[in-house]
């Protein structure tokens, strides 16, 4: 097991780091909420950070965002689906996951299908081929 004991992403912003800790432990005040809400930005705003990390309350919103970003990277014809399978120690066959629930609350947060895409230029860049 690895224990993470250092906050890296917010280390230069103590106020934001403290706010996140208060929210995480449900100890934030109305003033804390006001500070966080002051940083809200509308998706219609000219300076909306489309490529930034987005946090959502519901998995359905996360799934919608992921689909939107994947579709922005590549058309569906260039996307790939990788279906989950599982096996248990000592078994010689895979466990049938074909009727796996689409609700992540039924699967411990796991997806039955991973969707991905890549382009040849991206692969070439990652391999140092260009």
DSSP file (Angstrom, degrees, kcal/mol; ACC not computed):
  #  RESIDUE AA STRUCTURE BP1 BP2  ACC     N-H-->O    O-->H-N    N-H-->O    O-->H-N    TCO  KAPPA ALPHA  PHI   PSI    X-CA   Y-CA   Z-CA
    1    1 A X              0   0    0      0, 0.0     2,-0.5     0, 0.0     0, 0.0   0.000 360.0 360.0 360.0 144.3    0.0    0.0    0.0
    2    2 A X        -     0   0    0      2,-0.0     2,-0.6     0, 0.0     0, 0.0  -0.960 360.0-154.5-115.4 130.0    1.1    3.5   -0.8
    3    3 A X        -     0   0    0     -2,-0.5     2,-0.6     2,-0.0     0, 0.0  -0.914   9.2-145.7-105.3 122.7    0.1    6.4    1.4
    4    4 A X        +     0   0    0     -2,-0.6     3,-0.0     1,-0.1    -2,-0.0  -0.772  27.2 165.7 -86.4 120.2    0.1    9.8   -0.2
    5    5 A X        +     0   0    0     -2,-0.6     2,-0.4     1,-0.1    -1,-0.1   0.281  51.8  70.6-120.7   9.8    1.1   12.4    2.4
    6    6 A X        -     0   0    0      0, 0.0     2,-0.6     0, 0.0    -1,-0.1  -0.992  67.1-142.1-132.6 129.7    1.9   15.4    0.2
    7    7 A X        +     0   0    0     -2,-0.4    10,-0.0     1,-0.2    -2,-0.0  -0.800  27.5 169.0 -87.6 120.4   -0.6   17.6   -1.7
    8    8 A X    >   +     0   0    0     -2,-0.6     3,-1.2     2,-0.1     4,-0.3   0.875  64.6  53.3-100.3 -48.7    1.1   18.6   -4.9
    9    9 A X  T 3  S+     0   0    0      1,-0.3     3,-0.3     2,-0.1    -2,-0.1   0.846 120.8  30.9 -63.2 -35.2   -1.5   20.2   -7.2
   10   10 A X  T >  S+     0   0    0      1,-0.2     3,-2.2     2,-0.1     7,-0.3   0.213  82.5 114.3-106.2  15.9   -2.6   22.8   -4.6
   11   11 A X  T <  S+     0   0    0     -3,-1.2     3,-0.2     1,-0.3    -1,-0.2   0.746  78.9  49.3 -64.4 -22.0    0.6   23.3   -2.8
   12   12 A X  T 3  S+     0   0    0     -3,-0.3     2,-0.3    -4,-0.3    -1,-0.3   0.365 107.7  58.3 -95.1   6.0    1.0   26.9   -4.0
   13   13 A X    <>  +     0   0    0     -3,-2.2     4,-2.3     1,-0.1    -1,-0.2  -0.705  57.8 172.3-136.2  81.8   -2.6   27.8   -3.0
   14   14 A X  H  > S+     0   0    0     -2,-0.3     4,-2.7     1,-0.2     5,-0.2   0.851  78.7  56.0 -61.1 -37.3   -3.1   27.2    0.7
   15   15 A X  H  > S+     0   0    0      2,-0.2     4,-2.3     1,-0.2    -1,-0.2   0.943 110.9  43.4 -62.0 -47.6   -6.5   28.9    0.8
   16   16 A X  H  > S+     0   0    0      2,-0.2     4,-2.5     1,-0.2    -2,-0.2   0.903 113.0  52.9 -65.1 -40.9   -7.8   26.6   -1.9
   17   17 A X  H  X S+     0   0    0     -4,-2.3     4,-1.9    -7,-0.3    -2,-0.2   0.921 110.6  46.9 -59.4 -45.7   -6.2   23.5   -0.3
   18   18 A X  H  X S+     0   0    0     -4,-2.7     4,-2.3     1,-0.2    -1,-0.2   0.895 110.6  52.9 -64.7 -40.0   -7.8   24.4    3.1
   19   19 A X  H  X S+     0   0    0     -4,-2.3     4,-2.6    -5,-0.2    -2,-0.2   0.919 107.7  51.1 -61.3 -43.5  -11.2   24.9    1.4
   20   20 A X  H  X S+     0   0    0     -4,-2.5     4,-2.7     1,-0.2    -1,-0.2   0.900 110.0  49.7 -61.0 -40.8  -10.9   21.5   -0.3
   21   21 A X  H  X S+     0   0    0     -4,-1.9     4,-1.8     2,-0.2    -1,-0.2   0.899 110.9  49.7 -64.9 -40.4  -10.2   19.8    3.1
   22   22 A X  H  <>S+     0   0    0     -4,-2.3     5,-3.0     2,-0.2     6,-0.6   0.903 113.0  46.2 -65.6 -41.3  -13.1   21.6    4.7
   23   23 A X  H ><5S+     0   0    0     -4,-2.6     3,-1.4     3,-0.2    -2,-0.2   0.932 110.7  53.3 -65.0 -45.4  -15.5   20.5    1.9
   24   24 A X  H 3<5S+     0   0    0     -4,-2.7    -1,-0.2     1,-0.3    -2,-0.2   0.844 115.1  40.2 -59.2 -35.4  -14.1   16.9    2.0
   25   25 A X  T 3<5S-     0   0    0     -4,-1.8    -1,-0.3    -5,-0.2    -2,-0.2   0.311 111.5-119.2 -98.0   8.2  -14.8   16.7    5.8
   26   26 A X  T < 5S+     0   0    0     -3,-1.4    -3,-0.2    -4,-0.2    -4,-0.1   0.865  81.2 118.4  57.4  40.1  -18.2   18.5    5.5
   27   27 A X      < +     0   0    0     -5,-3.0    -4,-0.2    -6,-0.2     2,-0.2   0.142  34.6 127.3-118.6  17.5  -16.9   21.3    7.8
   28   28 A X        -     0   0    0     -6,-0.6     2,-0.1    -5,-0.1    -9,-0.0  -0.482  48.0-140.8 -81.1 148.7  -17.2   24.2    5.4
   29   29 A X     >  -     0   0    0     -2,-0.2     4,-2.1     1,-0.1     5,-0.2  -0.406  31.8 -98.6 -95.7 175.0  -19.1   27.4    6.4
   30   30 A X  H  > S+     0   0    0      1,-0.2     4,-2.1     2,-0.2     5,-0.1   0.843 126.3  55.7 -65.2 -31.5  -21.3   29.6    4.3
   31   31 A X  H  > S+     0   0    0      2,-0.2     4,-2.1     1,-0.2    -1,-0.2   0.901 106.2  50.5 -65.0 -40.3  -18.3   31.9    3.8
   32   32 A X  H  > S+     0   0    0      1,-0.2     4,-2.2     2,-0.2    -2,-0.2   0.922 110.4  49.2 -61.9 -44.1  -16.3   29.0    2.5
   33   33 A X  H  X S+     0   0    0     -4,-2.1     4,-2.9     1,-0.2    -1,-0.2   0.894 108.7  53.9 -62.6 -40.0  -19.1   28.1    0.1
   34   34 A X  H  X S+     0   0    0     -4,-2.1     4,-1.7     2,-0.2    -1,-0.2   0.898 107.3  50.7 -61.6 -41.2  -19.2   31.8   -1.0
   35   35 A X  H  < S+     0   0    0     -4,-2.1     4,-0.5     2,-0.2    -1,-0.2   0.933 112.9  45.8 -62.1 -45.7  -15.5   31.8   -1.8
   36   36 A X  H >< S+     0   0    0     -4,-2.2     3,-1.4     1,-0.2     4,-0.2   0.915 111.7  51.3 -64.3 -42.4  -15.9   28.6   -3.9
   37   37 A X  H >< S+     0   0    0     -4,-2.9     3,-1.4     1,-0.3    -1,-0.2   0.796  99.1  65.5 -66.0 -27.3  -18.9   30.0   -5.7
   38   38 A X  T 3< S+     0   0    0     -4,-1.7    -1,-0.3     1,-0.3    -2,-0.2   0.710  99.7  53.5 -67.1 -17.0  -17.0   33.1   -6.5
   39   39 A X  T <  S+     0   0    0     -3,-1.4    -1,-0.3    -4,-0.5    -2,-0.2   0.446  82.4 118.8 -95.0  -2.6  -14.8   31.0   -8.7
   40   40 A X    <   -     0   0    0     -3,-1.4     2,-0.4    -4,-0.2    -3,-0.0  -0.327  45.2-166.2 -63.1 146.0  -17.7   29.5  -10.7
   41   41 A X        -     0   0    0      4,-0.0     2,-0.2     8,-0.0    -2,-0.1  -1.000  18.7-120.7-137.7 138.3  -17.6   30.2  -14.4
   42   42 A X    >   -     0   0    0     -2,-0.4     3,-1.7     1,-0.1     6,-0.1  -0.478  17.6-128.3 -76.4 145.1  -20.3   29.7  -16.9
   43   43 A X  T 3  S+     0   0    0      1,-0.3     5,-0.1    -2,-0.2    -1,-0.1   0.703 111.2  60.8 -64.7 -17.9  -19.8   27.4  -19.9
   44   44 A X  T 3  S+     0   0    0      3,-0.1    -1,-0.3     2,-0.0    -2,-0.0   0.565  81.1 113.0 -83.4  -9.2  -20.9   30.3  -22.0
   45   45 A X  S X  S-     0   0    0     -3,-1.7     3,-1.4     1,-0.1    -4,-0.0  -0.326  73.1-129.5 -67.0 144.5  -18.0   32.5  -20.8
   46   46 A X  T 3  S+     0   0    0      1,-0.3    -1,-0.1     3,-0.0    -3,-0.0   0.813 109.0  45.4 -62.2 -30.8  -15.4   33.4  -23.3
   47   47 A X  T 3  S+     0   0    0      2,-0.1     2,-0.3     3,-0.0    -1,-0.3   0.018  77.7 144.1-105.0  28.6  -12.6   32.3  -20.9
   48   48 A X    <   -     0   0    0     -3,-1.4     2,-1.7    -5,-0.1     3,-0.1  -0.524  53.7-128.7 -67.4 127.2  -14.2   29.0  -19.9
   49   49 A X    >   +     0   0    0     -2,-0.3     3,-1.5     1,-0.2    -1,-0.1  -0.553  33.2 174.9 -82.0  83.4  -11.4   26.4  -19.5
   50   50 A X  T 3  S+     0   0    0     -2,-1.7    -1,-0.2     1,-0.3     4,-0.0   0.802  77.2  47.8 -61.8 -30.7  -12.8   23.6  -21.7
   51   51 A X  T 3  S+     0   0    0     -3,-0.1    -1,-0.3     2,-0.1     3,-0.1   0.462  91.3 104.7 -91.2  -0.3   -9.7   21.4  -21.3
   52   52 A X  S <  S-     0   0    0     -3,-1.5     2,-0.1     1,-0.1    -4,-0.0  -0.340  86.0 -83.7 -78.0 161.4   -9.5   21.8  -17.5
   53   53 A X        -     0   0    0     -2,-0.1     2,-0.4     1,-0.0    -1,-0.1  -0.407  45.1-155.0 -60.8 135.0  -10.4   19.1  -15.0
   54   54 A X        -     0   0    0     -2,-0.1     2,-0.4    -3,-0.1    -1,-0.0  -0.956   1.8-154.4-116.5 135.2  -14.2   19.1  -14.3
   55   55 A X        -     0   0    0     -2,-0.4     2,-0.3     2,-0.0    -2,-0.0  -0.924  14.9-174.0-110.7 133.9  -15.7   17.7  -11.1
   56   56 A X        -     0   0    0     -2,-0.4     3,-0.0     1,-0.1    -2,-0.0  -0.906  29.3-141.8-128.5 154.4  -19.2   16.5  -11.0
   57   57 A X  S    S+     0   0    0     -2,-0.3     2,-0.3     1,-0.1    -1,-0.1   0.828  86.9  49.9 -80.1 -35.3  -21.6   15.3   -8.3
   58   58 A X  S >> S-     0   0    0      1,-0.1     4,-1.5     0, 0.0     3,-0.6  -0.843  73.5-134.5-114.2 143.8  -23.2   12.5  -10.4
   59   59 A X  H 3> S+     0   0    0     -2,-0.3     4,-3.0     1,-0.2     5,-0.2   0.840 106.0  63.0 -60.0 -34.4  -21.6    9.7  -12.5
   60   60 A X  H 3> S+     0   0    0      1,-0.2     4,-2.1     2,-0.2    -1,-0.2   0.883 103.9  48.0 -61.0 -37.2  -24.1   10.4  -15.3
   61   61 A X  H <> S+     0   0    0     -3,-0.6     4,-2.2     2,-0.2    -1,-0.2   0.874 110.8  50.8 -70.0 -37.0  -22.5   13.9  -15.7
   62   62 A X  H  X S+     0   0    0     -4,-1.5     4,-2.8     2,-0.2    -2,-0.2   0.932 110.8  49.2 -63.0 -46.1  -19.0   12.5  -15.6
   63   63 A X  H  X S+     0   0    0     -4,-3.0     4,-2.4     1,-0.2    -2,-0.2   0.899 110.6  50.3 -61.7 -41.5  -20.0   10.0  -18.4
   64   64 A X  H  X S+     0   0    0     -4,-2.1     4,-2.4    -5,-0.2    -1,-0.2   0.919 112.3  47.1 -62.3 -43.7  -21.5   12.8  -20.5
   65   65 A X  H  X S+     0   0    0     -4,-2.2     4,-2.6     2,-0.2     5,-0.2   0.921 112.0  49.8 -64.6 -44.5  -18.4   14.9  -20.1
   66   66 A X  H  X S+     0   0    0     -4,-2.8     4,-2.5     1,-0.2    -2,-0.2   0.908 112.0  48.2 -62.0 -41.8  -16.1   11.9  -21.0
   67   67 A X  H  X S+     0   0    0     -4,-2.4     4,-2.7     2,-0.2    -1,-0.2   0.918 111.3  50.8 -63.7 -43.2  -18.2   11.1  -24.1
   68   68 A X  H  X S+     0   0    0     -4,-2.4     4,-1.5     1,-0.2    -2,-0.2   0.931 113.2  44.7 -59.7 -46.9  -18.1   14.8  -25.1
   69   69 A X  H  X S+     0   0    0     -4,-2.6     4,-1.2     2,-0.2    -1,-0.2   0.890 113.5  50.1 -67.8 -39.1  -14.3   15.0  -24.8
   70   70 A X  H  X S+     0   0    0     -4,-2.5     4,-1.9     1,-0.2     3,-0.4   0.917 110.4  49.9 -64.7 -42.6  -13.8   11.6  -26.5
   71   71 A X  H  < S+     0   0    0     -4,-2.7    -1,-0.2     1,-0.2    -2,-0.2   0.796 107.0  55.6 -66.8 -27.6  -16.0   12.7  -29.4
   72   72 A X  H  < S+     0   0    0     -4,-1.5    -1,-0.2    -5,-0.2    -2,-0.2   0.793 109.3  48.2 -72.6 -27.7  -14.0   15.9  -29.7
   73   73 A X  H  < S-     0   0    0     -4,-1.2     2,-0.3    -3,-0.4    -2,-0.2   0.864 127.8  -5.0 -78.4 -38.1  -10.9   13.9  -30.1
   74   74 A X  S  < S-     0   0    0     -4,-1.9    -1,-0.3    -5,-0.1     5,-0.0  -0.997  72.6-102.1-157.7 148.1  -12.1   11.5  -32.7
   75   75 A X    >   -     0   0    0     -2,-0.3     3,-2.4    -3,-0.1     4,-0.1  -0.320  47.1-102.5 -67.3 160.2  -15.2   10.5  -34.7
   76   76 A X  G >  S+     0   0    0      1,-0.3     3,-1.6     2,-0.2    -1,-0.1   0.795 121.1  65.3 -56.5 -29.1  -17.0    7.4  -33.5
   77   77 A X  G 3  S+     0   0    0      1,-0.3    -1,-0.3     3,-0.0    -2,-0.0   0.725 104.2  46.4 -67.2 -19.2  -15.5    5.5  -36.4
   78   78 A X  G <  S+     0   0    0     -3,-2.4    40,-0.7     2,-0.0     2,-0.3   0.146  95.4  97.9-106.5  17.0  -12.1    6.0  -34.8
   79   79 A X  E <   -A  117   0A   0     -3,-1.6     2,-0.4    38,-0.2    38,-0.2  -0.791  58.8-151.8-105.8 151.1  -13.1    5.0  -31.3
   80   80 A X  E     -A  116   0A   0     36,-3.7    36,-2.5    -2,-0.3     2,-0.5  -0.937   4.0-148.0-125.2 142.9  -12.6    1.6  -29.8
   81   81 A X  E     -A  115   0A   0     -2,-0.4     2,-0.6    34,-0.2    34,-0.2  -0.949   7.5-164.4-111.9 127.8  -14.5   -0.3  -27.2
   82   82 A X  E     -A  114   0A   0     32,-3.0    32,-2.8    -2,-0.5     2,-0.3  -0.953  16.1-144.8-112.6 114.5  -12.7   -2.6  -24.8
   83   83 A X  E     -A  113   0A   0     -2,-0.6    30,-0.2    30,-0.2     2,-0.1  -0.600  16.7-118.7 -85.9 138.3  -15.1   -5.0  -23.1
   84   84 A X        +     0   0    0     28,-3.3     2,-0.3    -2,-0.3    13,-0.2  -0.400  33.7 173.9 -73.1 146.5  -14.3   -6.0  -19.5
   85   85 A X        -     0   0    0     -2,-0.1     2,-0.3    11,-0.1    11,-0.1  -0.961   8.2-164.1-144.6 162.6  -13.7   -9.6  -18.5
   86   86 A X  B     -B   95   0B   0      9,-0.8     9,-3.4    -2,-0.3     2,-0.3  -0.951   7.3-169.6-145.2 160.3  -12.7  -11.2  -15.3
   87   87 A X        -     0   0    0     -2,-0.3     2,-0.3     7,-0.3     7,-0.1  -0.979  16.9-133.9-147.8 155.5  -11.3  -14.5  -13.9
   88   88 A X    >   -     0   0    0      5,-0.4     3,-2.3    -2,-0.3     5,-0.1  -0.852  39.5 -88.4-111.8 150.0  -10.8  -15.8  -10.4
   89   89 A X  T 3  S+     0   0    0     -2,-0.3     3,-0.1     1,-0.3    -1,-0.1  -0.272 114.5  21.0 -54.5 134.3   -7.7  -17.6   -9.1
   90   90 A X  T 3  S+     0   0    0      1,-0.3     2,-0.3    -3,-0.0    -1,-0.3   0.280  97.3 115.4  89.7 -11.4   -7.9  -21.3   -9.8
   91   91 A X    <   -     0   0    0     -3,-2.3    -1,-0.3     1,-0.1     4,-0.1  -0.670  51.6-159.0 -91.6 148.6  -10.4  -21.0  -12.6
   92   92 A X  S    S+     0   0    0     -2,-0.3     2,-0.3    -3,-0.1    -1,-0.1   0.426  74.0  58.0-102.4  -0.7   -9.6  -22.0  -16.2
   93   93 A X  S    S-     0   0    0     -5,-0.1    -5,-0.4     0, 0.0     2,-0.2  -0.895  85.6-106.1-127.9 158.7  -12.4  -19.9  -17.7
   94   94 A X        -     0   0    0     -2,-0.3     2,-0.4    -7,-0.1    -7,-0.3  -0.492  36.4-109.1 -79.6 150.9  -13.4  -16.3  -17.7
   95   95 A X  B     -B   86   0B   0     -9,-3.4    -9,-0.8    -2,-0.2     2,-0.6  -0.659  36.7-113.3 -78.8 133.4  -16.4  -15.0  -15.8
   96   96 A X        +     0   0    0     -2,-0.4     3,-0.2     1,-0.2   -11,-0.1  -0.565  41.6 168.1 -72.7 115.7  -19.2  -14.0  -18.0
   97   97 A X    >   +     0   0    0     -2,-0.6     3,-1.8   -13,-0.2    -1,-0.2   0.151  42.8 111.1-110.3  16.3  -19.7  -10.3  -17.7
   98   98 A X  T 3  S+     0   0    0      1,-0.3    -1,-0.1   -15,-0.1    -2,-0.0   0.777  82.6  44.3 -65.3 -25.2  -22.1  -10.0  -20.8
   99   99 A X  T 3  S+     0   0    0     -3,-0.2    -1,-0.3     2,-0.0     2,-0.1   0.001  82.6 147.6-106.9  29.4  -25.0   -9.1  -18.5
  100  100 A X    <   -     0   0    0     -3,-1.8    12,-0.1     1,-0.1    -3,-0.1  -0.402  55.0-106.5 -63.2 135.7  -23.1   -6.7  -16.3
  101  101 A X        -     0   0    0      1,-0.1    -1,-0.1     2,-0.1    11,-0.1  -0.315  13.5-141.1 -62.7 145.2  -25.2   -3.9  -15.1
  102  102 A X  S    S+     0   0    0     -3,-0.1     2,-0.6     9,-0.1    -1,-0.1   0.525  79.9  95.0 -82.3  -7.0  -24.7   -0.5  -16.6
  103  103 A X    >>  -     0   0    0      1,-0.2     3,-1.8     8,-0.0     4,-0.5  -0.768  66.3-154.7 -88.9 118.7  -25.2    1.1  -13.2
  104  104 A X  G >4>S+     0   0    0     -2,-0.6     5,-3.0     1,-0.3     3,-0.7   0.753  92.8  68.3 -65.6 -21.6  -21.8    1.7  -11.6
  105  105 A X  G 345S+     0   0    0      1,-0.2     3,-0.3     3,-0.2    -1,-0.3   0.762 101.5  48.7 -66.7 -21.5  -23.5    1.5   -8.2
  106  106 A X  G <45S+     0   0    0     -3,-1.8    -1,-0.2     1,-0.2    -2,-0.2   0.606 114.3  45.0 -88.1 -13.5  -24.0   -2.2   -8.9
  107  107 A X  T X<5S-     0   0    0     -3,-0.7     3,-0.9    -4,-0.5    -2,-0.2   0.164 115.9-100.9-118.9  18.1  -20.5   -2.8  -10.0
  108  108 A X  T 3 5S-     0   0    0     -4,-0.3    -3,-0.2    -3,-0.3    -4,-0.1   0.793  83.1 -54.2  67.9  26.5  -18.4   -1.1   -7.4
  109  109 A X  T 3 <S+     0   0    0     -5,-3.0     2,-0.3     1,-0.3    -1,-0.2   0.498 105.2 133.4  88.3   3.5  -17.8    1.9   -9.7
  110  110 A X    <   -     0   0    0     -3,-0.9    -1,-0.3    -6,-0.4     2,-0.2  -0.646  49.6-133.7 -94.1 146.6  -16.4   -0.2  -12.5
  111  111 A X        -     0   0    0     -2,-0.3     3,-0.1     1,-0.1    -9,-0.1  -0.640   3.0-148.0 -89.6 151.5  -17.4    0.1  -16.2
  112  112 A X  S    S+     0   0    0     -2,-0.2   -28,-3.3     1,-0.2     2,-0.4   0.667  88.0  37.0 -87.4 -20.4  -18.1   -2.9  -18.3
  113  113 A X  E     -A   83   0A   0    -30,-0.2     2,-0.5     2,-0.0    -1,-0.2  -0.998  67.5-155.0-136.8 131.9  -16.8   -1.2  -21.4
  114  114 A X  E     -A   82   0A   0    -32,-2.8   -32,-3.0    -2,-0.4     2,-0.4  -0.929  14.5-156.5-103.5 124.0  -13.8    1.2  -21.8
  115  115 A X  E     +A   81   0A   0     -2,-0.5     2,-0.3   -34,-0.2   -34,-0.2  -0.848  22.9 159.2-101.8 138.3  -14.0    3.6  -24.8
  116  116 A X  E     -A   80   0A   0    -36,-2.5   -36,-3.7    -2,-0.4     2,-0.3  -0.939  18.6-168.7-147.7 166.3  -10.9    5.0  -26.2
  117  117 A X  E     +A   79   0A   0     -2,-0.3     2,-0.3   -38,-0.2   -38,-0.2  -0.980   5.3 176.5-153.6 157.4   -9.5    6.6  -29.4
  118  118 A X        -     0   0    0    -40,-0.7     2,-0.3    -2,-0.3    -2,-0.0  -0.978  19.1-137.0-156.7 155.8   -6.1    7.5  -30.8
  119  119 A X     >  -     0   0    0     -2,-0.3     4,-2.3     1,-0.1     5,-0.2  -0.804  26.3-117.7-112.8 158.3   -4.8    8.9  -34.0
  120  120 A X  H  > S+     0   0    0     -2,-0.3     4,-3.0     1,-0.2     5,-0.2   0.887 116.2  54.3 -61.9 -38.4   -1.7    7.8  -35.9
  121  121 A X  H  > S+     0   0    0      2,-0.2     4,-2.2     1,-0.2    -1,-0.2   0.881 108.4  49.3 -64.8 -35.7   -0.1   11.2  -35.3
  122  122 A X  H  > S+     0   0    0      2,-0.2     4,-2.4     1,-0.2    -2,-0.2   0.927 112.3  47.6 -66.5 -44.1   -0.6   10.9  -31.6
  123  123 A X  H  X S+     0   0    0     -4,-2.3     4,-2.0     1,-0.2     6,-0.2   0.930 112.1  50.2 -61.3 -45.4    0.9    7.4  -31.6
  124  124 A X  H  X>S+     0   0    0     -4,-3.0     5,-2.8     1,-0.2     6,-0.7   0.903 111.1  48.8 -60.5 -42.0    3.9    8.7  -33.7
  125  125 A X  H ><5S+     0   0    0     -4,-2.2     3,-0.7     1,-0.2    -1,-0.2   0.904 111.6  49.0 -63.5 -41.9    4.5   11.6  -31.3
  126  126 A X  H 3<5S+     0   0    0     -4,-2.4    -1,-0.2     1,-0.2    -2,-0.2   0.825 114.2  46.0 -68.7 -30.6    4.3    9.3  -28.2
  127  127 A X  H 3<5S-     0   0    0     -4,-2.0    -1,-0.2    -5,-0.2    -2,-0.2   0.489 111.7-117.2 -90.3  -3.3    6.8    6.9  -29.8
  128  128 A X  T <<5S+     0   0    0     -3,-0.7    -3,-0.2    -4,-0.6    -4,-0.1   0.764  74.7 132.5  73.7  24.3    9.2    9.5  -31.0
  129  129 A X      <       0   0    0     -5,-2.8    -4,-0.2    -6,-0.2    -5,-0.1   0.548 360.0 360.0 -86.2  -7.3    8.6    8.6  -34.6
  130  130 A X              0   0    0     -6,-0.7    -1,-0.2    -9,-0.1    -5,-0.1   0.436 360.0 360.0-104.1 360.0    8.0   12.1  -35.9
